[in-house]
Amino acid sequence: MVESAINLWIVFMINRRNMLALLGLASLSLQGSSVWAAEPPTLTVGDQFFSNRIVLELSGELKDLPYKIDFKRFNTGSPVASAVASGALDVGIVGDTPVISLAANGAPVKVVASTQTSLDGVGIVARKGIQSVADLKGKTVAIWNGSWSQQLAYKALDEAGVPRSSVTFKYLLPAEASLALTQGDIDAFGTWEPYVSLQEKEGSTLIRNAKGLMSAPTYIVAYEPALAQKGAIIKDFIARLTRARVWSNSHVDEYAEAWSKANQSAPEIAKVWFRRDAIKVLPISPTIVSEAQATADFLVDAQMLKQRYDVTPLFDRAL
Protein backbone atom coordinates (compact mmCIF):
# COMPACT_ATOMS: atom_id res chain seq x y z
CA MET A 1 0.00 0.00 0.00
CA VAL A 2 2.79 2.41 0.89
CA GLU A 3 4.87 1.74 -2.23
CA SER A 4 1.80 2.01 -4.44
CA ALA A 5 0.81 5.29 -2.77
CA ILE A 6 4.25 6.78 -3.45
CA ASN A 7 4.24 5.58 -7.04
CA LEU A 8 0.75 6.97 -7.60
CA TRP A 9 1.86 10.30 -6.14
CA ILE A 10 4.75 10.47 -8.60
CA VAL A 11 2.40 9.71 -11.50
CA PHE A 12 -0.03 12.35 -10.25
CA MET A 13 2.72 14.96 -10.02
CA ILE A 14 3.92 14.24 -13.55
CA ASN A 15 0.38 14.41 -14.95
CA ARG A 16 -1.04 16.97 -12.56
CA ARG A 17 -2.32 19.35 -15.23
CA ASN A 18 -4.13 16.51 -16.95
CA MET A 19 -5.55 15.23 -13.69
CA LEU A 20 -6.79 18.67 -12.69
CA ALA A 21 -8.48 19.08 -16.04
CA LEU A 22 -10.01 15.61 -15.76
CA LEU A 23 -11.48 16.39 -12.38
CA GLY A 24 -12.72 19.79 -13.49
CA LEU A 25 -10.34 21.58 -11.16
CA ALA A 26 -8.08 23.38 -13.63
CA SER A 27 -10.33 26.41 -13.86
CA LEU A 28 -10.84 26.39 -10.10
CA SER A 29 -7.10 26.47 -9.43
CA LEU A 30 -6.72 29.52 -11.69
CA GLN A 31 -9.57 31.54 -10.25
CA GLY A 32 -8.74 34.83 -8.63
CA SER A 33 -10.29 36.47 -5.60
CA SER A 34 -12.78 38.38 -7.78
CA VAL A 35 -14.19 35.11 -9.13
CA TRP A 36 -14.39 33.64 -5.62
CA ALA A 37 -16.53 36.59 -4.66
CA ALA A 38 -18.84 36.06 -7.65
CA GLU A 39 -19.57 32.37 -7.09
CA PRO A 40 -19.28 29.88 -4.21
CA PRO A 41 -15.90 28.15 -3.86
CA THR A 42 -15.64 24.40 -4.37
CA LEU A 43 -14.15 21.89 -1.96
CA THR A 44 -13.07 18.72 -3.79
CA VAL A 45 -13.22 15.67 -1.53
CA GLY A 46 -11.97 12.13 -2.11
CA ASP A 47 -14.44 9.65 -0.64
CA GLN A 48 -14.24 5.85 -0.63
CA PHE A 49 -17.53 4.32 -1.83
CA PHE A 50 -19.18 7.75 -1.24
CA SER A 51 -19.59 6.73 2.40
CA ASN A 52 -19.17 10.27 3.70
CA ARG A 53 -21.24 11.93 0.98
CA ILE A 54 -24.12 9.60 1.74
CA VAL A 55 -24.06 10.22 5.49
CA LEU A 56 -23.79 13.98 4.97
CA GLU A 57 -26.77 13.94 2.60
CA LEU A 58 -28.96 11.78 4.85
CA SER A 59 -28.23 13.80 7.96
CA GLY A 60 -29.14 17.07 6.23
CA GLU A 61 -25.65 18.51 6.59
CA LEU A 62 -25.39 19.38 2.89
CA LYS A 63 -28.33 21.77 3.06
CA ASP A 64 -27.66 25.51 2.78
CA LEU A 65 -23.95 25.08 2.09
CA PRO A 66 -22.16 28.42 1.51
CA TYR A 67 -19.79 26.54 -0.82
CA LYS A 68 -19.91 23.55 -3.15
CA ILE A 69 -18.56 20.06 -2.43
CA ASP A 70 -17.40 17.97 -5.36
CA PHE A 71 -17.15 14.38 -4.09
CA LYS A 72 -14.87 12.03 -6.05
CA ARG A 73 -15.46 8.32 -5.59
CA PHE A 74 -12.58 5.95 -4.87
CA ASN A 75 -12.63 2.22 -4.17
CA THR A 76 -9.45 2.04 -2.10
CA GLY A 77 -7.35 4.33 0.05
CA SER A 78 -3.91 4.74 -1.52
CA PRO A 79 -5.18 6.65 -4.61
CA VAL A 80 -7.02 9.05 -2.30
CA ALA A 81 -3.84 9.90 -0.42
CA SER A 82 -1.90 10.25 -3.69
CA ALA A 83 -4.56 12.53 -5.20
CA VAL A 84 -4.44 14.81 -2.15
CA ALA A 85 -0.64 14.88 -2.28
CA SER A 86 -0.74 15.95 -5.93
CA GLY A 87 -3.35 18.67 -5.41
CA ALA A 88 -6.00 16.88 -7.44
CA LEU A 89 -8.10 16.80 -4.26
CA ASP A 90 -8.42 19.43 -1.55
CA VAL A 91 -9.34 16.87 1.10
CA GLY A 92 -9.35 13.09 1.35
CA ILE A 93 -10.58 10.63 3.95
CA VAL A 94 -8.18 7.71 4.11
CA GLY A 95 -6.34 5.34 6.45
CA ASP A 96 -3.19 6.48 8.21
CA THR A 97 -0.42 4.42 6.58
CA PRO A 98 -0.38 5.87 3.02
CA VAL A 99 -0.66 9.39 4.43
CA ILE A 100 2.26 8.91 6.81
CA SER A 101 4.36 7.31 4.09
CA LEU A 102 3.73 10.10 1.60
CA ALA A 103 4.41 12.78 4.20
CA ALA A 104 7.67 11.05 5.16
CA ASN A 105 8.67 11.33 1.51
CA GLY A 106 7.96 15.05 1.36
CA ALA A 107 4.35 15.22 0.15
CA PRO A 108 2.59 18.54 0.96
CA VAL A 109 -0.21 17.11 3.12
CA LYS A 110 -1.60 17.88 6.55
CA VAL A 111 -3.88 15.82 8.79
CA VAL A 112 -6.63 18.12 10.06
CA ALA A 113 -8.85 15.59 11.89
CA SER A 114 -9.21 11.88 12.47
CA THR A 115 -12.05 9.40 12.44
CA GLN A 116 -12.12 6.31 14.60
CA THR A 117 -14.04 3.09 14.29
CA SER A 118 -14.51 0.31 16.78
CA LEU A 119 -11.51 -2.00 16.68
CA ASP A 120 -13.93 -4.94 16.88
CA GLY A 121 -14.27 -4.59 13.12
CA VAL A 122 -10.54 -4.60 12.38
CA GLY A 123 -8.58 -7.81 12.72
CA ILE A 124 -7.45 -11.14 11.34
CA VAL A 125 -10.09 -13.31 9.70
CA ALA A 126 -9.37 -17.03 9.23
CA ARG A 127 -11.01 -20.00 7.55
CA LYS A 128 -12.90 -22.68 9.42
CA GLY A 129 -10.68 -24.82 11.61
CA ILE A 130 -8.29 -22.03 12.61
CA GLN A 131 -9.13 -20.82 16.09
CA SER A 132 -6.22 -18.60 17.10
CA VAL A 133 -3.22 -16.69 15.81
CA ALA A 134 -1.01 -19.51 17.10
CA ASP A 135 -2.68 -21.78 14.53
CA LEU A 136 -1.26 -19.67 11.70
CA LYS A 137 2.19 -21.24 11.96
CA GLY A 138 2.88 -22.93 8.62
CA LYS A 139 -0.16 -21.29 7.04
CA THR A 140 -0.64 -18.73 4.23
CA VAL A 141 -1.73 -15.24 5.27
CA ALA A 142 -2.62 -12.41 2.90
CA ILE A 143 -1.32 -8.91 3.60
CA TRP A 144 -0.50 -5.76 1.65
CA ASN A 145 2.82 -3.97 2.08
CA GLY A 146 2.65 -1.12 4.60
CA SER A 147 -1.07 -1.46 5.17
CA TRP A 148 -3.19 -2.16 8.22
CA SER A 149 -3.22 -5.82 7.15
CA GLN A 150 0.56 -6.11 7.41
CA GLN A 151 0.63 -4.28 10.72
CA LEU A 152 -2.11 -6.53 12.09
CA ALA A 153 -0.44 -9.72 10.94
CA TYR A 154 3.05 -8.84 12.16
CA LYS A 155 1.94 -7.58 15.55
CA ALA A 156 -0.49 -10.45 16.16
CA LEU A 157 2.15 -13.04 15.24
CA ASP A 158 4.71 -11.35 17.49
CA GLU A 159 2.21 -11.29 20.36
CA ALA A 160 1.44 -14.99 19.91
CA GLY A 161 5.11 -15.93 19.70
CA VAL A 162 4.78 -17.17 16.13
CA PRO A 163 7.88 -16.35 14.05
CA ARG A 164 7.02 -14.23 11.02
CA SER A 165 9.29 -16.51 8.98
CA SER A 166 7.05 -19.49 9.79
CA VAL A 167 4.16 -17.95 7.86
CA THR A 168 3.86 -17.67 4.08
CA PHE A 169 2.72 -14.19 3.14
CA LYS A 170 0.74 -13.58 -0.02
CA TYR A 171 0.38 -9.96 -1.13
CA LEU A 172 -3.24 -9.21 -1.97
CA LEU A 173 -5.53 -6.19 -1.75
CA PRO A 174 -8.52 -6.57 0.61
CA ALA A 175 -11.07 -7.55 -2.04
CA GLU A 176 -8.62 -10.02 -3.55
CA ALA A 177 -7.79 -11.47 -0.15
CA SER A 178 -11.46 -11.89 0.72
CA LEU A 179 -12.07 -13.79 -2.50
CA ALA A 180 -8.93 -15.89 -1.95
CA LEU A 181 -10.10 -16.90 1.53
CA THR A 182 -13.52 -17.86 0.19
CA GLN A 183 -11.87 -19.98 -2.52
CA GLY A 184 -9.48 -21.64 -0.07
CA ASP A 185 -6.34 -20.14 -1.60
CA ILE A 186 -5.22 -18.60 1.71
CA ASP A 187 -5.81 -19.43 5.35
CA ALA A 188 -6.28 -15.94 6.80
CA PHE A 189 -5.88 -12.23 6.15
CA GLY A 190 -5.74 -8.99 8.08
CA THR A 191 -8.65 -6.74 7.22
CA TRP A 192 -11.43 -4.37 8.26
CA GLU A 193 -15.06 -3.69 7.49
CA PRO A 194 -16.97 -4.56 5.38
CA TYR A 195 -14.72 -7.57 4.74
CA VAL A 196 -14.93 -8.79 8.34
CA SER A 197 -18.73 -8.94 8.24
CA LEU A 198 -18.70 -10.45 4.75
CA GLN A 199 -16.36 -13.24 5.83
CA GLU A 200 -18.21 -13.93 9.07
CA LYS A 201 -21.36 -14.41 7.03
CA GLU A 202 -19.51 -17.02 4.98
CA GLY A 203 -18.41 -18.91 8.09
CA SER A 204 -14.92 -17.49 8.67
CA THR A 205 -13.78 -16.49 12.15
CA LEU A 206 -12.33 -13.24 13.46
CA ILE A 207 -9.48 -14.81 15.45
CA ARG A 208 -7.92 -11.55 16.71
CA ASN A 209 -9.24 -8.01 16.61
CA ALA A 210 -7.01 -4.94 16.57
CA LYS A 211 -7.44 -4.01 20.22
CA GLY A 212 -4.04 -3.67 21.82
CA LEU A 213 -2.28 -4.09 18.49
CA MET A 214 -2.97 -0.88 16.56
CA SER A 215 -5.27 2.12 16.60
CA ALA A 216 -6.42 1.90 12.93
CA PRO A 217 -7.46 5.55 12.47
CA THR A 218 -8.70 7.15 9.29
CA TYR A 219 -7.42 10.65 8.61
CA ILE A 220 -9.08 13.69 7.14
CA VAL A 221 -6.09 14.91 5.19
CA ALA A 222 -5.72 18.16 3.26
CA TYR A 223 -3.46 19.39 0.49
CA GLU A 224 -1.36 22.13 2.12
CA PRO A 225 -2.01 24.88 -0.46
CA ALA A 226 -5.75 24.11 -0.29
CA LEU A 227 -5.61 24.31 3.50
CA ALA A 228 -4.01 27.76 3.27
CA GLN A 229 -6.62 28.96 0.78
CA LYS A 230 -9.73 27.17 2.05
CA GLY A 231 -9.06 26.68 5.76
CA ALA A 232 -12.42 28.07 6.88
CA ILE A 233 -14.27 25.86 4.40
CA ILE A 234 -12.37 22.75 5.50
CA LYS A 235 -13.11 23.58 9.13
CA ASP A 236 -16.83 23.86 8.33
CA PHE A 237 -16.72 20.57 6.40
CA ILE A 238 -15.18 18.80 9.41
CA ALA A 239 -17.87 20.23 11.69
CA ARG A 240 -20.62 19.01 9.36
CA LEU A 241 -19.07 15.55 9.06
CA THR A 242 -18.72 15.36 12.84
CA ARG A 243 -22.44 16.00 13.29
CA ALA A 244 -23.31 13.64 10.43
CA ARG A 245 -21.38 10.79 12.04
CA VAL A 246 -23.21 11.34 15.33
CA TRP A 247 -26.46 11.15 13.37
CA SER A 248 -25.41 7.96 11.57
CA ASN A 249 -24.80 6.07 14.80
CA SER A 250 -28.44 6.52 15.79
CA HIS A 251 -29.83 5.92 12.27
CA VAL A 252 -27.93 2.77 11.29
CA ASP A 253 -30.69 1.13 9.25
CA GLU A 254 -31.40 4.24 7.18
CA TYR A 255 -27.71 4.80 6.52
CA ALA A 256 -27.14 1.12 5.66
CA GLU A 257 -30.04 1.01 3.21
CA ALA A 258 -28.82 4.12 1.37
CA TRP A 259 -25.19 3.00 1.32
CA SER A 260 -26.14 -0.47 0.06
CA LYS A 261 -28.29 0.96 -2.73
CA ALA A 262 -25.50 3.27 -3.86
CA ASN A 263 -22.92 0.47 -3.79
CA GLN A 264 -25.12 -2.41 -4.96
CA SER A 265 -24.46 -4.32 -1.76
CA ALA A 266 -26.54 -6.31 0.70
CA PRO A 267 -28.04 -4.03 3.38
CA GLU A 268 -27.76 -6.81 5.98
CA ILE A 269 -23.97 -6.67 5.73
CA ALA A 270 -23.93 -2.88 5.95
CA LYS A 271 -26.16 -2.91 9.04
CA VAL A 272 -23.83 -5.28 10.89
CA TRP A 273 -20.83 -3.26 9.73
CA PHE A 274 -22.19 0.16 10.71
CA ARG A 275 -23.40 -1.01 14.11
CA ARG A 276 -20.00 -2.46 14.82
CA ASP A 277 -17.98 0.45 13.47
CA ALA A 278 -19.78 3.38 15.16
CA ILE A 279 -17.53 5.92 13.41
CA LYS A 280 -16.81 9.19 15.16
CA VAL A 281 -14.78 12.24 14.12
CA LEU A 282 -12.06 13.38 16.51
CA PRO A 283 -9.93 16.53 16.70
CA ILE A 284 -6.16 16.15 16.67
CA SER A 285 -4.90 15.18 20.12
CA PRO A 286 -1.59 14.07 21.67
CA THR A 287 -2.91 10.50 21.66
CA ILE A 288 -3.59 10.60 17.92
CA VAL A 289 -0.10 11.98 17.25
CA SER A 290 1.47 9.34 19.50
CA GLU A 291 -0.41 6.55 17.72
CA ALA A 292 0.71 7.95 14.36
CA GLN A 293 4.31 7.84 15.52
CA ALA A 294 3.86 4.17 16.42
CA THR A 295 2.58 3.53 12.89
CA ALA A 296 5.51 5.42 11.36
CA ASP A 297 7.93 3.37 13.47
CA PHE A 298 6.22 0.20 12.28
CA LEU A 299 6.72 1.27 8.67
CA VAL A 300 10.45 1.51 9.38
CA ASP A 301 10.37 -1.96 10.97
CA ALA A 302 8.55 -3.28 7.89
CA GLN A 303 11.17 -1.59 5.68
CA MET A 304 8.55 0.60 4.05
CA LEU A 305 10.37 3.72 5.25
CA LYS A 306 14.15 3.99 5.09
CA GLN A 307 14.55 6.00 8.27
CA ARG A 308 12.59 7.18 11.29
CA TYR A 309 10.07 9.90 10.55
CA ASP A 310 8.85 12.40 13.15
CA VAL A 311 5.11 12.72 12.50
CA THR A 312 4.59 15.89 14.55
CA PRO A 313 4.70 18.35 11.59
CA LEU A 314 2.14 16.24 9.71
CA PHE A 315 -0.67 17.34 12.02
CA ASP A 316 -2.37 20.73 11.77
CA ARG A 317 -4.13 21.80 14.95
CA ALA A 318 -5.06 25.28 13.76
CA LEU A 319 -8.58 24.19 12.77
N, C-alpha and C positions, 0 to 999 in steps of 0.2 A: 504493500500500500504506500509506503513512504517513497520507495524508488519510483513508483508510477506517478506519484504526486509531483515529484521533482521534475520528472521527464515531461509531464503534462504542462507544468509551469513554463519550462523552456520553450515548448511548442507554442504555448499561448503568447509568450513574449515575442517570439519571432513573427507570429501572425496576428499580433494584437490589433492592427488596423482592420484586418479582415474580420476578426472576431467581433470587434466593436460594431462594425457595419452589419454583421449578421444578426447581432442581438438588437439592432436598432439604437445603439448607444452613441454612434459616431457624432450625430448632430447634437446630442445631449452634452457630450464632452467639450464641444466647441462653443456652447452657448455662453453668452456674456451675462452680466448682472442685469442688463436691461431686459433680456429675454426672460430671465428668471422672474422678473417682476410682472411680466405680461402673462405668464402661464405657470401653473403649478409645477414644481420640480418633480422629478421621478427618482424613486429609490428602486434600484434593481437588485432583487433578492434571489439567491440560489436556494432552492427548496427540494429536498428529496421526497419524491412521490406526492408533492404538493401538500404534505402533512400540515405545514404551518399555515398555508393559504386557506385550507379547508377550515381549520379551527378558528382562524381569524374571521372568516366569513360567517360561520355558524354562530359565533358569539356576538356578532354585531359590531366587532371592532374595526371593520373596514368602512363603516358608515361615516359620512361627513369628514372624510380625510382632507386635510389642507394640502396634500401632495398626492402623487400617484405612486402606486407600487406595481412594478412589473416583475411578477414571479416567473422564474425560469425553472423548469422541472429537470431534476437529475435523478438517476436511479442508483447512484452510489456516491460515496463521500469524497474520494480523492479528486475527481474533476471539479467539485464545488470549491475546494480549497485552492486548487490551481487557478480557477477562474477568478477568484477574489484576488489572488496574488498578482494576476496579470492586469487587473483593472477592468476585466469584462463584467464583473459584478461589483456592486457597492458593498453588499453584505452577503454572507453565506452562513448556513447553519449546518455544522459538520462536526464529526468526532475529533478528539484532541490530537491524535497522532500525526495525521498529515499536516495539520496546522503548525504543530511544534517543529516538525521536520523542515517545512518550507521556511519558517522563521529562522531556524538555525542556519539555513543556507542563504539568508539575506533577503528573503521576500518581504515586501512592504505591507505587512498585515498587523492588525491589532485585535486582540480579543477584548470585546466590550461587555460581554455577559456570558453566562453559562447556563445550560439546562441540565437537569439531573433526572434520571429515571431510577426506578427501583432496581437494585442489583439482583433481585430475584429473577429478572428477565435477561440477565447477561451471564453466560457460563459455558460449560462444556457439556454438549449433548452427545450421548453414546447409544449405540444400537442395543437391542435386547441381549441380555446375558452379561453385559458389563455394568457392574454395580458401583464401582468407585474408580478414582483416579489411579489407584494402585494397580488396577486391572489393565491399565493401558500399556504396561510393559510388554514389548514385543508386538504391539499393535500399530496400525496406521492412523495417524491423526492429521486432519486437514487444518492448515493455517494459512495466513497471508502475511508476507514480510512486513514487519513494522506495525501491524494492525492490532486491534484489541484481541483478535483470535490468537495471535502469537504470544502476546503478553499473558493472556489467560492460560494458554497451554504451558508455557515455560514456568510460570509462577506456581501453577497447580502441581506440576510434576516435581518441582523443587520442594514444595511443601510436603508432598507425599513420599519424598525420598526416592523417586523414580528417576534414574539418570536420563537426561535428555537424549543421550546417544542410544538408549535402548528403545527409542520410539522412532518409527519411520514417519517423517513429515512429508505431506503432499501439499503443494501450494495451490490452493483453490480460493476463488472469491466465494462469498457467503452463499449465493444462489447455486453455484456449482457444487459447493461442499454439501449443501442440503440434498441436492439431487444424488450426489455420490453416496451419501449415507443411506438414502432410500433404496438405492440400487445395490447396496452391499459392497461398494468399491472401497470404502473407508470404514473405520470402526468408531470414529468420534470426530468432532470438530468444535472449536471455540466459536461462539456466536452470540447473537442478541436477538431481540424481537424484530420482525415477526417469526423468525426462523425457529426460535425456541418453541413457541406455541404450535407452529406447523409440525415440527418433529414430534412433539408430545402427542399430538393427535394421531400420528402414524405409529405410535407405540415406542418411540425412543425415550430415553431417560435423561433428565438433567442431573448429572452425577456430581457437579460442583458449580455453585453459583459464584459470582464475582466478589461476594462479601469477604473482606479481609485480604483480597488479592489485588484489586485495582478499583479506581473510582469510576471509570467509564463515563466521563462527562462529554457533553456535546457543547461546542462553543458557538456563540454568535460572534463571527469574525468579520472585520471590516477592512477594506482596502484603505491604506493610510491617507492618500489624497482625498478619497471620498469622505473619510471621517473628518478631515479638516474643513471640507466644503459643506458637508451635510450633517454635521454633528447633532444639531437640534432635531433634525428629522429622524436620525438613527435612534436618538434617545426616546423620541415619541414612539417609534416602531417597537422598541424593547418594552416600553410601558404597556402598549396595546397587546403584545404577545404575552406578557406576564399575566394580564387579566384574562386573556383568552385561554391560557393553560389552566388557570383556576377554574374557569367555566367548564372546560372539557372534563375535568375530574369529577364533576357532578352531573355530567350529561354524556356518559360513556356510550350508551346505546345510540343516541343521535349522532354523535361523532363517528362511531364505528360504521353505522349505516352509510353515511355520506362518504367516508374514506373508502369503504369497500366498493361503492358504486363508481367512484372516480378511478379506482385502481383495478376494477374487475376482479375483486377478491371476495372470499367468503366472509360475511359479516361476523360469523361465529368466532373466527380466528381473531379478527380485529377487536371484538369485545373482550376476549380473554387477554389479549395483548395490552389494550389500553387500561384495563382494570389493574393489571400487574404493573405497568410502567408508571402510571401516575406522574407524568412529567411536570416539572415545575421550573420556572426561570429564576435564576439566582444572580445577584450582583457579584462583582469580583470581590473576593475575600482572601485573607492570608491562607486559609485552608485550600482554596482553589489553586492558588499559586504554588503552594507546597506540593499538592497532588500533581500538578503539571511538571514540577521539577522531578518528581519520582518517575513520571512517564518519560521525560527527556533522558534521565539516567538509564532507564531500561533500554531506550533506543541505542545508547552507546554500548550497553551490554550485548544487545542483539546485533551489533555492528551495522546498524542502520545510520548512525551518526559517527563521524570519525573522532570527535572530541566532545568533551562535556560542554553543554550549552546552558547558560544562565537564562532562565525563562522570564525573569522579572521584567525586562523591557517589553516583552510581548503583550503585557496586560495594560489596558488603558482604564484608569479608574475615574477619569474626568467626567464621564457620563453619570 
